[in-house]
Amino acid sequence: MTKTFKIGEYALGGIIKVITDKNANIKIEVRDWDDKSLVQSETFSFVDKFKVQMYLEDVTTSYYADKIMAKIYA
């Protein structure tokens, strides 16, 4: 699954892209709003829910982190 969240000024870079694969890995990419270049990226295991939450709260607000977490772990 690939899901892109265009958050804007409430996120580092403005765009957060979440990619999950069949091996239960979650890759979170932070991309620039203007040119879509990669600002930073991190990969987590699906069972590292706390680490995923903390990373998302570092790059965006807790409100959007909760919304993204709901999509990942739905």
LINSULSUL-V267151 format. One record per residue. N is the residue number from 1. SS is DSSP state (A for helix, B for strand, O for the rest). PSI is psi in degrees with one decimal (999 if undefined). D_FIRST is the distance of its C-alpha to the first C-alpha in whole Angstrom. Layout:
BEGIN
n:N ss:SS psi:PSI d_first:D_FIRST
n:N ss:SS psi:PSI d_first:D_FIRST
END
This chain:
BEGIN
n:1 ss:O psi:137.3 d_first:0
n:2 ss:B psi:128.4 d_first:4
n:3 ss:B psi:132.2 d_first:7
n:4 ss:B psi:130.4 d_first:10
n:5 ss:B psi:111.9 d_first:13
n:6 ss:B psi:93.1 d_first:16
n:7 ss:O psi:-32.9 d_first:19
n:8 ss:A psi:-138.3 d_first:22
n:9 ss:A psi:-9.1 d_first:25
n:10 ss:A psi:3.8 d_first:23
n:11 ss:B psi:148.6 d_first:21
n:12 ss:O psi:122.5 d_first:22
n:13 ss:O psi:-37.1 d_first:21
n:14 ss:B psi:-24.1 d_first:20
n:15 ss:B psi:132.5 d_first:16
n:16 ss:B psi:125.0 d_first:14
n:17 ss:B psi:127.1 d_first:10
n:18 ss:B psi:127.3 d_first:8
n:19 ss:B psi:122.2 d_first:6
n:20 ss:B psi:145.0 d_first:5
n:21 ss:O psi:177.4 d_first:7
n:22 ss:O psi:-12.0 d_first:9
n:23 ss:O psi:14.9 d_first:12
n:24 ss:O psi:39.5 d_first:11
n:25 ss:B psi:147.3 d_first:11
n:26 ss:B psi:120.1 d_first:10
n:27 ss:B psi:125.9 d_first:11
n:28 ss:B psi:119.8 d_first:12
n:29 ss:B psi:132.7 d_first:14
n:30 ss:B psi:121.4 d_first:16
n:31 ss:B psi:152.3 d_first:18
n:32 ss:B psi:140.3 d_first:21
n:33 ss:O psi:-42.1 d_first:21
n:34 ss:O psi:-52.3 d_first:24
n:35 ss:O psi:6.2 d_first:23
n:36 ss:O psi:16.3 d_first:19
n:37 ss:O psi:154.0 d_first:20
n:38 ss:B psi:123.3 d_first:19
n:39 ss:B psi:-50.7 d_first:21
n:40 ss:B psi:161.9 d_first:19
n:41 ss:B psi:150.1 d_first:17
n:42 ss:B psi:144.9 d_first:16
n:43 ss:B psi:135.9 d_first:14
n:44 ss:B psi:157.6 d_first:15
n:45 ss:B psi:150.9 d_first:15
n:46 ss:O psi:-28.3 d_first:13
n:47 ss:O psi:-8.3 d_first:17
n:48 ss:O psi:55.9 d_first:18
n:49 ss:A psi:-40.9 d_first:17
n:50 ss:A psi:-42.5 d_first:20
n:51 ss:A psi:-39.2 d_first:20
n:52 ss:A psi:-45.4 d_first:16
n:53 ss:A psi:-45.8 d_first:18
n:54 ss:A psi:-40.4 d_first:21
n:55 ss:A psi:-45.9 d_first:19
n:56 ss:A psi:-38.3 d_first:18
n:57 ss:A psi:-21.9 d_first:21
n:58 ss:A psi:-32.6 d_first:23
n:59 ss:A psi:-8.8 d_first:21
n:60 ss:B psi:-176.7 d_first:21
n:61 ss:O psi:163.2 d_first:23
n:62 ss:A psi:-30.9 d_first:22
n:63 ss:A psi:-51.9 d_first:22
n:64 ss:A psi:-31.5 d_first:19
n:65 ss:A psi:-41.8 d_first:18
n:66 ss:A psi:-40.5 d_first:18
n:67 ss:A psi:-42.5 d_first:16
n:68 ss:A psi:-42.7 d_first:13
n:69 ss:A psi:-39.0 d_first:14
n:70 ss:A psi:-38.0 d_first:14
n:71 ss:A psi:-39.4 d_first:10
n:72 ss:A psi:-46.7 d_first:9
n:73 ss:O psi:26.4 d_first:12
n:74 ss:O psi:999 d_first:12
END
